[in-house]
């Protein structure tokens, strides 16, 4: 069965097309760079926009902050996935070793808007750590502030790290690798600014707090309730490190639905469902065509390839059958020409 691209990755795909296709909706160069980026990071664009994509209990280092977060009535807290060990669109190479050493230098650094002189003092980076190949940080944002209003309206969607290379840079085939890296600040990016690292995300902590409360068997919002013993916390932490996603056997494992609710607001879920329904309709005719003998398919090419959804569905199908990117693109293009010719006749 052909799996459509997840709506989260549609946004990234469009960004690649914008960068490489010079105003065209689609082009081979853009597609080649997009799939090379997916392969380099080991991402599956049919799954949600997160890294890594397997089920896991991420952001586990936030647990010491949970009680404080619940009691802070002056601000809201956000989980930020700020950087990954990859080569950015700006050809800056970030290595795992350098990110592990640099991640905590992000704590307390200033935050600005779009890498400008407009500093956002209402945003504080209260903690940061490196977990599951991600530089993660915990942001405290004051209520009724400009930054919080922009995030809640959807005007701010991603972030961009500012860094210094104390020991210079080294040129590699993928770009300039930073040596002796430290973080000097962070920018919140408005939706009209294309990020150098498309995977960055800003997410409310509330759902994450609720998830940890359920998994730990406590109600962190209930005053006077004692948390788990220190030894139990240590066991849970060690389990998360060694097993990556396995909680102790006495605790219920989180379902995929609960994890999805942590990382995806409800409005995004509704958009995803609407998007998938539309793509499903576009793929139905293509799937029916595939059930017919190949000779018949060649005599009557499916006109669904004349649509954007049909074109890329057919492209993914050929890729799944083992065709290279360029070969798949060439074959679908021929089918488009043939279908368009028969339509005009």
TATA-V426092 format. One record per helix or strand of 3 or more residues. SS is the DSSP state (@ for helix, = for strand). FROM is the first residue (numbers start at 1). TO is the last residue. If there is no record, write none. Layout:
BEGIN
SS | FROM | TO
SS | FROM | TO
END
This chain:
BEGIN
@ | 7 | 20
@ | 28 | 41
@ | 60 | 71
= | 75 | 83
@ | 96 | 106
= | 111 | 113
= | 123 | 130
= | 135 | 142
@ | 146 | 153
= | 156 | 165
= | 169 | 172
= | 175 | 178
= | 181 | 190
= | 201 | 204
@ | 206 | 216
@ | 230 | 243
@ | 256 | 263
@ | 266 | 291
@ | 294 | 299
@ | 303 | 306
@ | 308 | 320
@ | 325 | 344
END
